[in-house]
Structures are given as structure tokens and as C-alpha cells.
Amino acid sequence: MKDRASAGVFPHRRFGKHYRFSREDVAEIVQLTKNAVRPYRGGMRAA
């Protein structure tokens, strides 16, 4: 999450080296990632 925040994809506030996310920021991040395509992480199936 820190990588996306530093890239400007996720809303955030920065205090020194620390990233802070308000409730509104988290709600927006949820909306942004809700429809994102997630890669398949399942293992291989036995035949």
C-alpha cells in the first residue's frame, strides 16, 4: 500500500517517513480497489 500511496495512486497524508490514512482515504481506497482485477492465486490442480 505504501508504494501506491507514494506513487500518488492512493490518497494519504505523510508525516516525515510515516504514511497516514484517514477514514475518508480508506473509504476511497476501498472504492478504487473494489473493481480492480485481482490475479488468480490458486495453486495447480491435481489431474
N, C-alpha and C positions, 0 to 999 in steps of 0.2 A: 504494500500500500504506500509505503514511503517513496518508492520510486515513481509511482504515478502522481503522487502529490507534488514531488519536486519537479516533475515534467509539466505540471500545470493541468493535468487531466482531472484530478480530484480537488475540490475546494478544501482549503485548510488555512490555519494561521501558524506562523512559525515564530518561536521564541528561542533565539540562539540556535542551538543544534536540535531543538525539540519541535516536533510537529504536533499541533493540537487540532482536534476536530470538534466543532460544536454539534449540538443535536441537529441543527439545520443542515450542516455539512454532511453528517451521516445520512440523513434522510435523502439528500440529493445524490450521494454516492450509491445508496440502495437503488434509487430510480435509474441512475446511469448504468448500473451493472445488472439490473433486473432482466433486461432483454439481451444482454451480451451472450454471445455464443461461447459455450464452455467446451473445451476439448474433452474427448472421451478418455477417461482414466481407468477404464476396466482392464482387467488382465486378459490374457489369452484363454480361450475356452478349450477344454479338452475335447477331442473328437470322439 
